[in-house]
């Protein structure tokens, strides 16, 4: 699903990298956002909504909503549509409230 040679923009994806989603390796390119790289690899479920426990995925793709929040390199609630993929990056879905929040605030 990667658009490697766009008819107007030309060849955009030139430097391949490997990143990890749920500890599984995936192919991406340096100029892609994490969300775009996941979508290009067939991953559409980014996490679960807190209230209704329904699947979340890419929605606005401009950093306005919170549907693409994931844990990236150990940091919770990262907007993956606004974060560029990097070599060796670890990405995990947000399936529940992060443990760090519970520990800091005593919830």
C-alpha positions in Angstrom: 0.0 0.0 0.0 3.0 2.4 -0.1 2.8 5.0 -2.9 6.4 4.9 -3.9 6.1 7.0 -7.1 3.4 9.7 -7.0 2.3 10.9 -10.4 2.6 14.6 -9.4 5.0 14.6 -6.4 7.4 12.1 -7.9 9.5 9.6 -5.9 8.9 10.5 -2.3 9.7 7.3 -0.3 13.5 6.8 -0.7 15.0 5.8 2.7 13.5 2.6 4.0 13.5 2.0 7.8 12.3 -0.8 10.1 10.0 0.0 13.0 8.2 -2.3 15.4 4.5 -2.5 16.2 3.6 -4.8 19.0 7.2 -6.2 18.7 6.7 -7.2 15.1 8.9 -5.6 12.4 7.3 -3.4 9.7 8.8 -1.6 6.7 8.4 2.2 6.4 10.1 5.2 4.9 11.7 8.2 6.8 9.3 10.8 5.6 6.2 8.9 6.6 4.2 9.5 9.8 3.9 6.6 12.1 0.1 6.4 11.3 0.7 6.4 7.6 3.4 3.7 7.9 1.0 1.5 9.9 -1.9 2.1 7.4 0.5 1.2 4.6 1.3 -2.1 6.4 -2.4 -2.9 6.8 -2.7 -1.9 10.5 -5.9 -0.1 11.0 -6.6 -0.5 14.7 -4.5 1.9 16.8 -6.2 1.3 20.1 -9.5 1.3 22.0 -11.6 4.2 23.1 -11.7 4.6 26.9 -15.4 5.1 27.4 -17.0 2.7 24.9 -14.1 0.4 24.4 -14.4 0.6 20.6 -11.6 0.4 18.1 -9.7 3.6 17.2 -7.8 4.4 14.0 -6.6 7.2 11.8 -9.4 9.8 11.5 -8.4 13.4 10.8 -4.7 12.9 9.9 -3.8 16.4 11.0 -3.4 16.2 14.8 -6.8 17.6 15.7 -8.5 14.5 17.1 -7.2 11.9 19.5 -8.0 8.8 17.4 -4.4 8.1 16.5 -2.8 8.3 20.0 -0.4 5.4 20.6 2.6 4.6 22.8 5.8 5.5 20.9 9.2 4.6 22.3 7.7 4.4 25.8 5.8 7.7 25.7 2.1 7.4 26.0 -0.6 9.3 24.0 1.6 10.4 21.1 -0.2 11.7 18.0 1.1 9.2 15.4 -0.3 11.2 12.5 2.1 14.0 13.4 5.2 11.9 14.4 7.7 10.8 11.8 8.7 7.1 11.8 12.3 6.4 12.7 14.6 3.4 12.5 14.0 0.9 15.4 11.0 2.9 16.7 8.7 0.9 19.1 5.0 1.5 18.7 2.2 0.0 20.8 -1.6 0.6 20.7 -3.3 2.4 23.6 -5.6 -0.3 24.9 -6.1 1.2 28.4 -5.0 4.0 30.6 -1.2 4.1 30.9 0.3 2.6 34.1 2.4 5.8 34.6 -0.7 8.0 35.0 -2.1 5.6 37.7 1.2 5.5 39.6 1.8 9.3 39.5 -1.7 10.3 40.6 -2.6 7.4 42.8 -5.7 6.4 40.8 
